[in-house]
């Protein structure tokens, strides 16, 4: 499965949901996590205040890490915990990604995966919607210099 800039989010999410069958639930969970991280990266790169070279040197490896970079590069007031209203549920849902990647879990049941995939995809949609309301379409080519920092922020 390719993640292309010219995808639409709904098509991508539907392709991820297609893996929500007994034999491929783990793939659906991992792809939803990849989609969320891709969405975070695209939005951060699009709204960044630092140079691309500075930002590329940062290694982000957790939801809290993404929130810290977002707060510095995008908005202190409208951080990811604000944009994603069910942040605690997301942390719980996203933790399965680490368990799978590090071999703690090798399989997940369909109902368990379905709930977590939907939470993760909803978070991705919330970030995408926020970016779009503020002039950034992460599914289009980004300007190499980024766009100007958010002003004013629209949180509706």
Residue frames relative to the residue before (quaternion, step in Angstrom):
aa qw qx qy qz dx dy dz
X 1.0000 0.0000 0.0000 0.0000 0.00 0.00 0.00
X 0.2398 -0.7746 0.5725 0.1211 3.55 -0.83 1.02
X 0.2202 -0.7152 0.6444 0.1574 3.53 -1.20 0.66
X 0.0093 -0.8294 0.5556 -0.0571 3.53 -0.22 1.30
X 0.5978 -0.5801 0.4177 0.3628 3.53 -1.15 0.64
X 0.7340 0.4264 -0.2571 0.4619 3.61 0.96 -0.73
X 0.3430 0.7035 -0.5261 0.3326 3.60 1.19 0.48
X 0.2967 -0.6472 0.6244 0.3213 3.50 -1.33 -0.10
X 0.5868 -0.6005 0.3941 0.3737 3.55 -1.03 0.66
X 0.6533 0.5182 -0.3334 0.4400 3.60 0.89 -0.81
X 0.6491 0.4973 -0.3287 0.4725 3.62 0.96 -0.76
X 0.6494 0.5152 -0.3202 0.4586 3.57 0.93 -0.86
X 0.6730 0.4937 -0.3001 0.4617 3.57 0.87 -0.92
X 0.6408 0.5117 -0.3295 0.4680 3.59 1.02 -0.71
X 0.6307 0.5155 -0.3349 0.4736 3.61 1.05 -0.70
X 0.6296 0.5123 -0.3302 0.4817 3.59 1.05 -0.71
X 0.6627 0.5136 -0.3064 0.4507 3.60 0.91 -0.91
X 0.5712 0.6045 -0.3797 0.4051 3.60 1.13 -0.55
X 0.6437 0.5118 -0.3185 0.4714 3.60 1.21 -0.39
X 0.5352 0.6233 -0.4100 0.3961 3.59 1.26 -0.02
X 0.4103 0.6095 -0.5584 0.3853 3.50 0.35 1.38
X 0.7381 -0.4733 0.2403 0.4165 3.57 -1.13 0.61
X 0.7253 0.4680 -0.2622 0.4315 3.60 0.85 -0.90
X 0.8113 0.2815 -0.1134 0.4997 3.61 1.08 -0.57
X 0.2481 0.8005 -0.5173 0.1734 3.61 1.11 0.50
X 0.6215 0.5472 -0.3445 0.4423 3.59 1.01 -0.78
X 0.6344 0.5230 -0.3305 0.4634 3.59 0.99 -0.78
X 0.6400 0.5227 -0.3273 0.4582 3.60 0.95 -0.82
X 0.6470 0.5133 -0.3183 0.4654 3.59 0.95 -0.86
X 0.6937 0.4756 -0.2850 0.4597 3.58 0.82 -0.96
X 0.6605 0.4978 -0.3175 0.4639 3.60 0.95 -0.79
X 0.6290 0.5141 -0.3523 0.4647 3.61 1.00 -0.67
X 0.6395 0.5082 -0.3254 0.4763 3.61 1.04 -0.74
X 0.6319 0.5178 -0.3295 0.4733 3.60 1.00 -0.80
X 0.6422 0.5225 -0.3223 0.4590 3.58 0.95 -0.85
X 0.6533 0.5086 -0.3169 0.4628 3.60 0.93 -0.85
X 0.6745 0.4821 -0.3010 0.4712 3.59 0.87 -0.90
X 0.6129 0.5371 -0.3380 0.4708 3.60 1.03 -0.77
X 0.6591 0.5118 -0.2981 0.4635 3.57 0.95 -0.93
X 0.6285 0.5201 -0.3293 0.4754 3.60 0.95 -0.86
X 0.6810 0.5015 -0.2949 0.4447 3.59 0.78 -1.04
X 0.6738 0.4989 -0.3097 0.4484 3.59 0.80 -0.95
X 0.6757 0.4816 -0.3017 0.4696 3.59 0.90 -0.87
X 0.6496 0.5043 -0.3214 0.4695 3.60 0.90 -0.86
X 0.6709 0.4882 -0.3061 0.4667 3.61 0.86 -0.90
X 0.6740 0.5106 -0.2995 0.4420 3.57 0.97 -0.77
X 0.7640 0.3542 -0.1831 0.5072 3.58 1.02 -0.79
X 0.3826 0.7898 -0.4429 0.1834 3.59 1.24 -0.26
X 0.3020 -0.7237 0.5921 0.1856 3.49 -1.27 0.58
X 0.6402 0.4853 -0.3207 0.5018 3.61 1.22 -0.40
X 0.6196 -0.5151 0.4190 0.4186 3.54 -1.28 0.20
X 0.6296 -0.5359 0.4024 0.3930 3.55 -1.21 0.49
X 0.6380 0.5374 -0.3303 0.4416 3.59 0.98 -0.80
X 0.6481 0.5066 -0.3134 0.4744 3.59 0.97 -0.81
X 0.6845 0.4931 -0.2843 0.4555 3.54 0.88 -0.93
X 0.6482 0.5339 -0.3210 0.4379 3.59 0.99 -0.78
X 0.6261 0.5481 -0.3386 0.4392 3.61 1.16 -0.42
X 0.5859 0.5796 -0.3723 0.4268 3.58 1.22 -0.36
X 0.1905 -0.7528 0.6198 0.1133 3.55 -0.97 0.91
X 0.0870 -0.8034 0.5890 0.0076 3.56 -0.51 1.20
X 0.0082 0.8506 -0.5234 0.0496 3.57 -0.64 1.07
X 0.7613 0.2654 -0.1937 0.5590 3.60 1.15 0.34
X 0.6470 -0.4927 0.3918 0.4303 3.56 -1.25 0.24
X 0.6432 0.5133 -0.3253 0.4658 3.58 0.97 -0.80
X 0.6185 0.5421 -0.3332 0.4610 3.58 1.09 -0.71
X 0.6433 0.4991 -0.3171 0.4863 3.57 0.98 -0.82
X 0.6526 0.5155 -0.3240 0.4510 3.59 0.94 -0.83
X 0.6423 0.5189 -0.3291 0.4581 3.62 0.98 -0.76
X 0.6708 0.4736 -0.3014 0.4847 3.58 0.90 -0.90
X 0.6223 0.5371 -0.3383 0.4581 3.60 0.96 -0.84
X 0.6598 0.5198 -0.3087 0.4463 3.59 0.87 -0.97
X 0.6934 0.4630 -0.2739 0.4793 3.59 0.99 -0.80
X 0.7814 0.3897 -0.1777 0.4538 3.57 0.85 -1.01
X 0.7867 0.3296 -0.1532 0.4990 3.59 1.03 -0.72
X 0.7701 -0.2831 0.2439 0.5171 3.59 0.45 -1.15
X 0.3858 -0.7102 0.5412 0.2320 3.56 -0.90 0.93
X 0.6947 0.4816 -0.2768 0.4570 3.55 0.92 -0.92
X 0.7770 0.2706 -0.1321 0.5529 3.55 0.86 -0.99
X 0.0852 0.8161 -0.5628 0.0998 3.54 0.58 1.18
X 0.7286 -0.4434 0.2821 0.4393 3.57 -1.26 0.16
X 0.6200 0.5400 -0.3496 0.4492 3.60 1.06 -0.64
X 0.6334 0.4983 -0.3217 0.4970 3.59 1.20 -0.48
X 0.6927 0.4893 -0.2728 0.4543 3.58 0.88 -0.98
X 0.7366 0.3056 -0.1779 0.5766 3.57 1.01 -0.84
X 0.2800 -0.8354 0.4505 0.1439 3.54 0.04 1.34
X 0.7381 0.3419 -0.2228 0.5373 3.62 1.13 -0.48
X 0.0023 0.8611 -0.5077 0.0288 3.56 0.93 0.97
X 0.6581 0.5114 -0.3235 0.4481 3.61 0.89 -0.86
X 0.6400 0.4989 -0.3232 0.4868 3.60 0.99 -0.77
X 0.6281 0.5305 -0.3344 0.4606 3.58 1.02 -0.77
X 0.6339 0.5294 -0.3376 0.4516 3.60 0.91 -0.84
X 0.6616 0.4954 -0.2996 0.4766 3.56 0.96 -0.86
X 0.6792 0.4915 -0.2892 0.4621 3.59 0.86 -0.96
X 0.6856 0.5015 -0.2746 0.4506 3.56 0.94 -0.91
X 0.5672 0.6225 -0.3856 0.3770 3.60 1.13 -0.56
X 0.5712 0.5908 -0.3898 0.4156 3.60 1.12 -0.48
X 0.5579 0.6024 -0.3840 0.4224 3.59 1.14 -0.62
X 0.6809 0.4876 -0.2853 0.4661 3.58 0.86 -0.97
X 0.6506 0.5234 -0.3192 0.4483 3.57 0.97 -0.84
X 0.6594 0.4866 -0.3087 0.4828 3.58 1.02 -0.75
X 0.6723 0.5160 -0.2993 0.4384 3.58 0.81 -1.02
X 0.7679 0.3658 -0.1863 0.4918 3.58 0.95 -0.87
X 0.5848 -0.6600 0.3340 0.3329 3.57 1.26 0.38
X 0.4097 0.6998 -0.4868 0.3247 3.58 1.22 0.24
X 0.7578 0.1373 -0.0789 0.6330 3.57 1.12 -0.75
X 0.1778 -0.7916 0.5754 0.1038 3.54 -1.01 0.77
X 0.7830 0.1207 -0.0802 0.6049 3.56 1.25 -0.24
X 0.0959 -0.7607 0.6370 0.0800 3.55 -1.29 0.42
X 0.5232 -0.6439 0.4664 0.3067 3.54 -1.10 0.71
X 0.6677 -0.5369 0.3471 0.3813 3.52 -1.22 0.51
X 0.6824 0.4835 -0.3017 0.4577 3.62 0.79 -0.94
X 0.6356 0.5315 -0.3088 0.4671 3.56 1.02 -0.89
X 0.6851 0.4807 -0.2781 0.4713 3.58 0.89 -0.96
X 0.6362 0.5554 -0.3311 0.4210 3.58 0.90 -0.91
X 0.6674 0.5001 -0.3026 0.4614 3.57 0.86 -0.94
X 0.7078 0.4667 -0.2684 0.4573 3.59 0.85 -0.94
X 0.6266 0.5263 -0.3381 0.4648 3.58 0.98 -0.78
X 0.6692 0.5009 -0.3094 0.4534 3.62 0.90 -0.85
X 0.6278 0.5173 -0.3358 0.4748 3.61 1.02 -0.72
X 0.6776 0.4905 -0.2932 0.4630 3.59 0.90 -0.93
X 0.6751 0.4824 -0.3009 0.4701 3.60 0.91 -0.86
X 0.6166 0.5328 -0.3474 0.4640 3.61 1.07 -0.65
X 0.6299 0.5186 -0.3319 0.4734 3.60 1.04 -0.72
X 0.6284 0.5284 -0.3239 0.4701 3.57 0.99 -0.83
X 0.6596 0.5054 -0.3011 0.4678 3.57 0.96 -0.88
X 0.6324 0.5380 -0.3356 0.4450 3.60 0.98 -0.80
X 0.6659 0.4838 -0.2990 0.4827 3.60 0.96 -0.85
X 0.6368 0.5239 -0.3202 0.4663 3.59 0.97 -0.86
X 0.6702 0.5008 -0.2971 0.4602 3.58 0.88 -0.94
X 0.6299 0.5254 -0.3279 0.4687 3.59 1.00 -0.82
X 0.6597 0.5062 -0.3093 0.4614 3.57 0.87 -0.95
X 0.6639 0.5156 -0.3054 0.4474 3.58 0.86 -0.94
X 0.6496 0.5161 -0.3148 0.4610 3.60 0.96 -0.86
X 0.7499 0.3734 -0.1944 0.5104 3.55 1.17 -0.58
X 0.7077 -0.5438 0.2381 0.3831 3.54 1.14 0.75
X 0.6602 0.4793 -0.3185 0.4827 3.60 1.20 0.22
X 0.1159 -0.7614 0.6353 0.0573 3.55 -0.78 1.07
X 0.2832 -0.8043 0.5004 0.1499 3.56 -0.25 1.26
X 0.6461 0.5050 -0.3186 0.4755 3.59 1.26 -0.21
X 0.6281 0.4386 -0.3533 0.5369 3.54 1.23 0.46
X 0.6597 -0.4954 0.3737 0.4239 3.54 -1.25 0.31
X 0.3309 -0.7463 0.5469 0.1858 3.56 -0.90 0.98
X 0.5156 -0.6076 0.4958 0.3452 3.54 -1.14 0.60
X 0.5516 -0.6444 0.4072 0.3386 3.61 -0.92 0.81
X 0.7214 0.4095 -0.2540 0.4974 3.59 1.10 -0.57
X 0.5123 -0.6340 0.4235 0.3953 3.59 1.27 0.11
X 0.4673 -0.6196 0.5150 0.3640 3.55 -1.25 -0.02
X 0.6503 -0.5048 0.3562 0.4421 3.54 -1.17 0.26
X 0.6375 -0.5263 0.3781 0.4167 3.60 -1.12 0.53
X 0.6604 -0.5383 0.3575 0.3825 3.54 -1.18 0.62
X 0.2728 0.7333 -0.5944 0.1858 3.52 -0.90 1.00
X 0.5618 -0.4466 -0.6695 0.1915 1.65 -0.94 2.21
X 0.5522 -0.6093 0.4535 0.3437 3.55 -1.19 0.46
X 0.1787 -0.7527 0.6248 0.1056 3.52 -1.00 0.88
X 0.0766 -0.8372 0.5411 0.0201 3.59 -0.46 1.13
X 0.4817 0.6718 -0.4502 0.3376 3.61 1.12 0.27
